[in-house]
Each structure stands twice: as structure tokens, then as C-alpha cells.
Amino acid sequence: MDITIRFVGGPADGQTFAIPEETPPPLYLIPVAPPVSELFASALEPTPIRKAEYEPLWENGWPRRADDGAYLYQHRAAPLSSEERDALERARCEARAAEERRDAETDAAWQEIRRERPGYPADWRDLF
């Protein structure tokens, strides 16, 4: 009897496979295609094939299933290296600074609007 598994998250998000087993496997590996830049690189040895890991979702001690009966498997991301964590933190700081700049620009524009129309609320956030 075949069982159906559906992947949630990661490179195979939403894909469904029927596998010829009676019980769902504890871990499912899916090969991930290399980036195009690696395909055209002139390396003598090919890079190892990366694999995306998926593990079953559990609910009350039982494998979780979708409405159509497919077993749900969630992507298990590899741990981040220190360089990746630092890059992620820098990106978060840059996004936070950009948001603060946008808020300051919006506040300044709102103060200008308030000078022209004194009946408006003191803060643009009060409009919501």
C-alpha cells in the first residue's frame, strides 16, 4: 500500500509524493539542484549534491496528516554558520535602520501637513 507525503517549507514546499511503504520514514532527503554559478564553474571535481532534510510533523504523539490523508513533513534547516548569523544580524540591523528612517520621514511630512491643516490629529498613527 502506498502512502502519500507532502512537504512543508524549504525547496520542495507543497510537493506531494506517493512512496511504496506502509509506515512513513523518520527522515526524508530530497536532492537540491546546485546554483547555476556552480554548474558553469570550471572545477575539476563536482561539488557534492546537497540534500534538503524533511522530518514528520507530530501532533499528540501521532504523525500529522493533511485533510486528504497525506503525511506532512516539515523542512529541517541546517544550522547557520557564524558568518551566516553575522550576515543575518547585519541585514536585520539595516532593515531596522531603514524602518526608523522611513518613520522619521513620515513624521516630518506629517508635521508639515499639520501646519497646513491644523484640524488633523497630532500624529499620523492616530488616523488608524
Sine and cosine of phi, psi and omega as CSV:
sin_phi,cos_phi,sin_psi,cos_psi,sin_omega,cos_omega
0.00,0.00,0.78,-0.62,0.03,-1.00
-0.98,0.19,0.53,-0.85,0.15,-0.99
-0.88,-0.47,0.44,-0.90,-0.02,-1.00
-0.94,-0.35,0.72,-0.69,0.08,-1.00
-0.83,-0.56,0.59,-0.80,0.02,-1.00
-0.85,-0.53,0.72,-0.69,-0.04,-1.00
-1.00,-0.07,0.67,-0.74,-0.02,-1.00
-0.87,-0.49,0.85,-0.53,0.01,-1.00
0.99,0.14,0.19,-0.98,0.06,-1.00
0.95,0.31,-0.24,-0.97,-0.09,-1.00
-0.94,0.34,-0.36,0.93,-0.03,-1.00
-0.96,-0.29,0.43,0.90,-0.07,-1.00
-0.82,0.57,0.81,-0.59,0.06,-1.00
1.00,0.05,-0.19,0.98,-0.01,-1.00
-0.97,0.26,0.57,-0.83,-0.01,-1.00
-0.83,-0.56,0.69,-0.72,0.02,-1.00
-0.77,-0.64,0.59,-0.81,0.15,-0.99
-0.97,-0.23,0.81,-0.58,-0.01,-1.00
-0.87,-0.49,0.58,-0.81,-0.08,-1.00
-0.99,0.11,0.93,0.38,0.04,-1.00
-0.67,-0.74,0.30,-0.95,0.01,-1.00
-1.00,-0.09,-0.44,0.90,0.04,-1.00
-0.84,-0.54,0.57,-0.82,-0.01,-1.00
-0.93,0.37,0.64,-0.77,-0.01,-1.00
-0.93,0.36,0.47,-0.88,-0.01,-1.00
-0.95,0.30,-0.34,0.94,0.02,-1.00
-0.48,-0.88,0.68,-0.74,-0.01,-1.00
-0.83,-0.56,0.80,-0.60,-0.01,-1.00
-0.96,-0.29,0.74,-0.67,0.03,-1.00
-0.86,-0.52,0.82,-0.58,0.04,-1.00
-0.92,0.40,0.64,-0.77,-0.02,-1.00
-0.94,-0.34,0.74,-0.67,0.01,-1.00
-0.91,0.41,0.64,-0.77,0.02,-1.00
-0.95,0.31,0.36,-0.93,0.07,-1.00
-0.88,0.47,0.41,-0.91,-0.04,-1.00
-0.87,0.50,-0.59,0.81,-0.01,-1.00
-0.88,0.48,-0.57,0.82,0.04,-1.00
-0.95,0.31,-0.51,0.86,0.01,-1.00
-0.91,0.41,-0.57,0.82,-0.04,-1.00
-1.00,-0.09,0.03,1.00,0.03,-1.00
-0.94,0.34,0.53,-0.85,-0.04,-1.00
-0.99,-0.12,0.72,0.70,0.03,-1.00
-0.97,0.23,0.56,-0.83,0.00,-1.00
-0.96,0.28,-0.58,0.81,0.01,-1.00
-0.95,-0.32,0.67,-0.74,0.03,-1.00
-0.94,0.34,0.50,-0.87,0.04,-1.00
-0.96,0.28,0.52,-0.85,0.02,-1.00
-0.90,0.44,0.52,-0.85,-0.01,-1.00
-0.96,0.27,0.84,-0.55,0.05,-1.00
-0.98,0.18,0.49,-0.87,0.00,-1.00
-0.78,-0.63,0.66,-0.75,0.11,-0.99
-1.00,-0.01,0.74,-0.67,-0.03,-1.00
-0.99,-0.15,0.70,-0.71,0.05,-1.00
-0.80,-0.60,0.71,-0.71,0.04,-1.00
-0.83,-0.56,0.44,-0.90,-0.06,-1.00
-0.92,0.38,0.57,-0.82,0.15,-0.99
-0.99,0.12,0.66,-0.76,-0.04,-1.00
-0.90,-0.43,0.57,-0.82,0.05,-1.00
-0.63,-0.77,0.91,-0.42,-0.01,-1.00
0.83,0.56,0.63,0.78,0.04,-1.00
0.99,0.13,-0.01,1.00,0.00,-1.00
-0.88,-0.47,0.50,-0.87,0.08,-1.00
-0.88,0.48,0.72,-0.69,-0.03,-1.00
-0.97,0.23,0.61,-0.79,-0.03,-1.00
-0.82,-0.57,0.49,-0.87,0.07,-1.00
-0.98,0.19,0.11,-0.99,0.00,-1.00
-0.87,0.50,-0.51,0.86,0.00,-1.00
-1.00,0.04,0.08,1.00,0.06,-1.00
1.00,-0.07,-0.03,1.00,0.00,-1.00
-0.96,0.27,0.66,-0.75,0.10,-1.00
-0.95,0.31,0.67,-0.74,-0.02,-1.00
-0.99,-0.12,0.76,-0.65,0.04,-1.00
-0.87,-0.50,0.76,-0.65,-0.03,-1.00
-0.98,-0.20,0.60,-0.80,0.01,-1.00
-0.92,0.39,0.74,-0.67,0.07,-1.00
-0.96,-0.29,0.97,-0.25,-0.06,-1.00
-0.96,0.29,0.55,-0.84,0.04,-1.00
-0.95,0.32,0.51,-0.86,0.03,-1.00
-0.89,0.45,0.54,-0.84,-0.03,-1.00
-0.98,0.18,0.57,-0.82,0.10,-0.99
-0.98,0.19,0.20,-0.98,-0.02,-1.00
-0.90,0.44,-0.57,0.82,0.02,-1.00
-0.92,0.40,-0.66,0.75,0.02,-1.00
-0.92,0.40,-0.63,0.78,0.05,-1.00
-0.90,0.45,-0.67,0.74,0.02,-1.00
-0.90,0.44,-0.68,0.73,0.02,-1.00
-0.90,0.44,-0.64,0.77,0.03,-1.00
-0.90,0.43,-0.66,0.75,0.04,-1.00
-0.91,0.42,-0.65,0.76,0.06,-1.00
-0.88,0.47,-0.68,0.73,0.01,-1.00
-0.90,0.45,-0.64,0.77,0.04,-1.00
-0.90,0.44,-0.68,0.73,0.01,-1.00
-0.90,0.44,-0.66,0.75,0.03,-1.00
-0.90,0.44,-0.66,0.75,0.01,-1.00
-0.91,0.41,-0.65,0.76,0.03,-1.00
-0.90,0.44,-0.68,0.73,0.02,-1.00
-0.90,0.43,-0.65,0.76,0.03,-1.00
-0.90,0.44,-0.63,0.77,0.03,-1.00
-0.91,0.41,-0.64,0.77,0.04,-1.00
-0.90,0.43,-0.63,0.78,0.05,-1.00
-0.90,0.44,-0.69,0.73,0.02,-1.00
-0.89,0.46,-0.66,0.75,0.03,-1.00
-0.89,0.45,-0.66,0.75,0.02,-1.00
-0.90,0.44,-0.66,0.75,0.03,-1.00
-0.91,0.42,-0.65,0.76,0.02,-1.00
-0.91,0.42,-0.66,0.75,0.03,-1.00
-0.89,0.46,-0.67,0.74,0.01,-1.00
-0.91,0.42,-0.68,0.73,0.02,-1.00
-0.90,0.44,-0.62,0.79,0.00,-1.00
-0.92,0.40,-0.62,0.79,0.04,-1.00
-0.90,0.45,-0.59,0.80,0.05,-1.00
-0.92,0.40,-0.67,0.74,0.05,-1.00
-0.89,0.45,-0.63,0.77,-0.01,-1.00
-0.90,0.43,-0.57,0.82,0.03,-1.00
-0.91,0.41,-0.58,0.81,0.00,-1.00
-0.98,0.19,-0.53,0.85,-0.03,-1.00
-0.76,-0.65,1.00,0.02,-0.11,-0.99
-0.91,0.42,-0.28,0.96,-0.03,-1.00
-0.98,0.21,-0.17,0.99,-0.01,-1.00
-0.96,0.29,0.39,-0.92,0.03,-1.00
-0.88,0.48,0.34,-0.94,-0.05,-1.00
-0.93,0.38,-0.49,0.87,-0.02,-1.00
-0.80,-0.61,0.64,-0.77,-0.01,-1.00
-0.90,0.44,-0.40,0.92,0.02,-1.00
-0.94,0.35,-0.34,0.94,0.01,-1.00
-0.96,0.27,-0.14,0.99,0.03,-1.00
-0.95,0.31,-0.38,0.92,-0.09,-1.00
-1.00,-0.05,0.00,0.00,0.00,0.00
